[in-house]
Amino acid sequence: MQAILPLAGKGTRLRPHTHTRPKPLLRVANRPVLDYVLRQLEEVGVDEIIGITGHLAPTIEDWLAEEHPDLSFRAVPQEQQLGTADAIRLAEPYVDGPVLIVFVDTLFDADLGLIQEMPDLDGIIWAKEVEDYQRFGVIVTDENGHMVRIVEKPSEPISRLANIGLYYLRDWQLMFEGISHVMAGPPKLGEWFLTDAFQYMIDHGARLLTTEVDHWWDCGKPETLLETNREVLLSGGAREPEPVEGVRMVPPVCVAPDVVLEDTVIGPNVSIGSGSTIRGGRVRDSIVGENSVLEGCDVHDSLIGDHVTARGLTGTASVGDDTVIDALD
């Protein structure tokens, strides 16, 4: 089975981290977001990824070759970002059957087994019920759970089922026909939207089931990436190190086996990547990357990249890769 993954985004809301690392390779609980997604796709038989690439594309390709060598990956460059419909359009020459589409700035816990259980459907759209429905495109369904339409950021609670960017299209030909129809018209706010192609499918008789995911976690902003890290730790992603004298753990935490800890307090809700060292101070509600050194730092709600050296850093920080901070001078 094939899956289309739009991977071209620059991740501007997560700078400075996305200056050097593609957004899908940012980590929660010491694993890249993309890794969580790919392992779920592989479980349902996905063996070929069509990646719509752009920003830092070679980094993604190298990581896939090393971490998922048995997964076929076709990179399709997106020269201009003209919207979700345009991104998926680029995959059309390479799609030869029913296809999954996954936008990988979120993590999800979804029953992808429905793909095999409901062979008479033209597609499946996964959603999540939310309270702050005004922030999302919400899906309106009929009494059988089939999509009727998607309404962007409604002012009235016509639906609380948020579109989360996870789709299965059995009738892929009709989807691409819909994309062509949408892109023949004027863009909305400078973009063409994939959801308008789904509306075209419905208007031409397609049945798209809407079903809820069990969990859905956003990874698109610093604050939500930290929230997702916490949720993944609480959901089984925690890994405490062996006890060390002078070091106190406040669960949940995920500490790589080779991390060096001295005279410090770690947690709660902290991930620390391989090769890093924490001496003194405290780290809580934060993600620390690989091969970084924090000395005498007291940080919270922070994102610390790889190969960072920091002394005396306090408060909340967002520190990109290969940064040196000495607040004790």
N, C-alpha and C positions, 0 to 999 in steps of 0.2 A: 504494500500500500504506500501511496505517496502522501507527503504533507508539504504544504507551502508555509514557509516561515518568513515573514517580513523582518529583515534584520538591518535595514539601512539607516535607521534613525540615529541622530547625533546625540540624543540623550542630554539636551541642553539643561534640563532641570537638575541633572545630577553632576554637573561640572563642579569642581575640576576633575572628578574621577573619570569621567567619560572623555577627557582629553586624551588619555592614554589607554583606556580600556573600553571596548564596546559595552553598551548598557546590558546586553544579555549575559555578559561574562562577569558582571558584578556579583558578589557572593552573599549568600545568607546561610548561616550555620556552616560556614567554610566550604560551601559548594556553589558554583555558578548557577544563576537562575536558569540558564539554558540547559544545564545538566538535569535538573529536576524535570523539565518539560520533556526532554528527549527520552528519558528513561520511561516515562509514562507512555509515550508514543510507541516506543519499541515493544512494550508489553502487549499492545493491541495489533502488532504486526507491521508497523511502519518500517520500511527498509530503505526508503529513498526520501531525502529532504531536498526540496527546491528552495534554496535560500535567496531571497531578494536582498542583495548586499549593497553596501555603500561605505559608510564611515568605518574605517579600520577593518575592512573586509579581510585582509590577509591574516589578521590576528584571529578572527573567528575560524577561518579555514584551517589554520595551523592547529588550533585547539581541538577542532573536530577530528582532524587526522590522528591526533595523539590520543584523545580520550574516547572517541567512538569510531575506531578504525573500520568496523564492519558495517557502518552506516554509509550508504552512498549519498554523496552531497554534490549537488549541482549549484554553482554560484551564478546568479543572474544579476548583473549590475543594474542599479537604478540610478540613472544620471541626475534626474531631477525628482524631488519628492512632491508629487502632485496629488497625493491622497491615497487612501487605502484601495480604491478601485484600480488606480493606475498601477500600484504595486502588484496586485494579484494578476492584472492583465499581462504583465511581463512573463508570468509563468505559463501562459496558455500553450506555447509551442511544445512544452515538455510534459504536459499533463495528459495521461492516456487512460484515466479511469477515475472512479470515485476518489475524492481527495479530502484530507483534513486541512484546515487553515487555522493557524495558531499565531496570535500576536503575543510575543514573549516578553512583555513588560509586566506580566502578572504570573503568579503561581496559582494552581487550581487543584482541587481534588474532585474529579469528575468521573462518572460512570461511562467510560468510553466503550464499554461492552454493548451499549445500546446500538452501536453501529451494526453488529451482527444480529441483534435480537429483533430489529424492526426493518426488515429488508424491503418493505413496500413504501417507505418514506423517500421523499426526494432529498431530504436533508434534515440535519439536526442543528439547532442553535442552543448552546448552553448559556445560562443566565444565572444571576444571583439576586435574590430579593434584598433590597436595601431601603433604608429609611430616608437617606438624602437623595431621593430620586431626581431632584432638579439638576444634579451634577452630571447625569448620564443620559445616554440614549436608552430609552426603556422600550420593552417589547410588549405590544398588546396582542393577546391571544384570544382564540375562540374557546368555546366550552370544551373542546377536545385537546386544548393545549397547543394548537397549531398557530403559528404566527400570522397575525393579520397585518400589522404594520409596526415600524419602529418610529418613535417620536423622540427627537433630540431635546433634552433638557426641558421637559414639560413644566409648566407653571402649576398645573393641577395634577393630582395623583391618579392619572388614568391607568397607570401601572407602576409597580415598584420592582419589576424584573429588569435589572440592568444588563445591558449587552456587555459581555466581558471579553469578546474577541476570540472565541473558540467555536469553530464551525465544522460540520461534516457535510459535504455536498456529494450526494450520490448522482444527481443529475448535473454533472459538471458542465456539460455542453450548454444547458440553459443558463447556468450562471455566467459563463463567458459571453453568451448572447446578451444577457442583461448588462454586463459590464460595457460591452460595445455600445449598447443603447444609451446608457448613462453618459458615457464619455463623448457621445455625439452631440450632447447638449451642453449648455453652459455650466461651468463649475459653481459650486457653492463656497463662498469665502475663499476662492482660489483653489479649491480641491474638488475631486470627485470621490464619492463615498461608496464603499462596497455595500453598505446596507441598502442603498438605492437599487443596486442590482438584485438584492434579495426581494425587494418590493416588486421589481419587474417579474421575477420568477413567480411570486404569489399571484400577481395579476394575470399570469399566463397559466394558472392552474396547478402550480407546484404546491406540495404539502411539506411545510417545514415545521417539524416538531420543536417546541421550546421546552427545555427541561433544566432543572436547577442543578448547580454544582453543590457539593457538600460544603466546600470551603473555597474562598477566592481571596487572594492577597495581592495587593498592589506593590509593584517594585519600581514605580516610575519617578518617585521623588525621595529626597533624603529622609523625610519623616516617615513615609510609608515603607521605605526599605527597612528602616529600623523596626517598625511595627511588624513587618513580615518576618524579620529575623527572630523577634520575640515569639511570634506564633509558631514558627517552625521549630524553635527550641522546645516550646511547650508541647508540641505534637510529636515528639520522638526524636528530634534532631540534636538533643543535648548530649554532650560528652564531657564528663568531668575528668580532670587529670588525677594522677596519684597524689595523695596528700603530701604536702611539703611544709616543713616547719617554717612558721612565720608568714604563711600564705593562707588566707581565708577565702573560701568559695561561698558565694550566695547564689544558689541555683535560680533559673537554669543557665548553664553556660555550655559553650562548645569550644574546647581548647585542644588544638592539634597536639599530637603526642610529643613532638620535639620542642614545644614552647618552653622557654626558661622563665620561671616566676620566682621573684625574691621579695620578701617583705612587702606584700601588697594585698589588696582586697579586690577580688574579681567578681563582678556580678551585682545584681541579676541582669539577665538578658544581654549577655556578652558573647561574641565570637572572636576568637583569636587565631589567626592563620599560622601555617607552618613556618618555623624558623624565627619566630618573633620572640622578643624578650621584654618583660615588664619588671622593672625594679622600682620598688617604693610606690607610694601614692595609691590611687584607686581608679578602676575603670568600671563603669556601669552603663547599661542601656546603650551599648556601642558595638561597632564592628571594627576590628583591627585586622589589617591585611597581613600578608606574608613578609617575613624578613624585615620586620620593623622593630625599633627599639624605643620604648617609652621609659624615661627615667624621671622619677619624682613628679609624675603627672597625675592630676586629679580631674578626669574627664567624664562626661556623661552625655548621652544623646549625640554621639559623635561618630563620624565616619573617618577612619584613618586608613590610608592606602598602603600599598606595598613599598618596602624599602624606605620607610619614613624613619627619621631620627628626631626625637623630640625630648627636650628637657624642660621641666617646670611648666608644662602646658596645663592650664586649668580651664574649667567651664565646658562649653560646647564648641566643637570644632569640626570642620570639614577639610581634611588635609589630603591632597592628592599624592600620587606616587612620587617617590624620589625627592621628597621635601625634607629639609633640615630646619628645625625650629629650636632655638635655645633661648628660653625665657628667663634663664637664671643669670645671664650675662648683664 
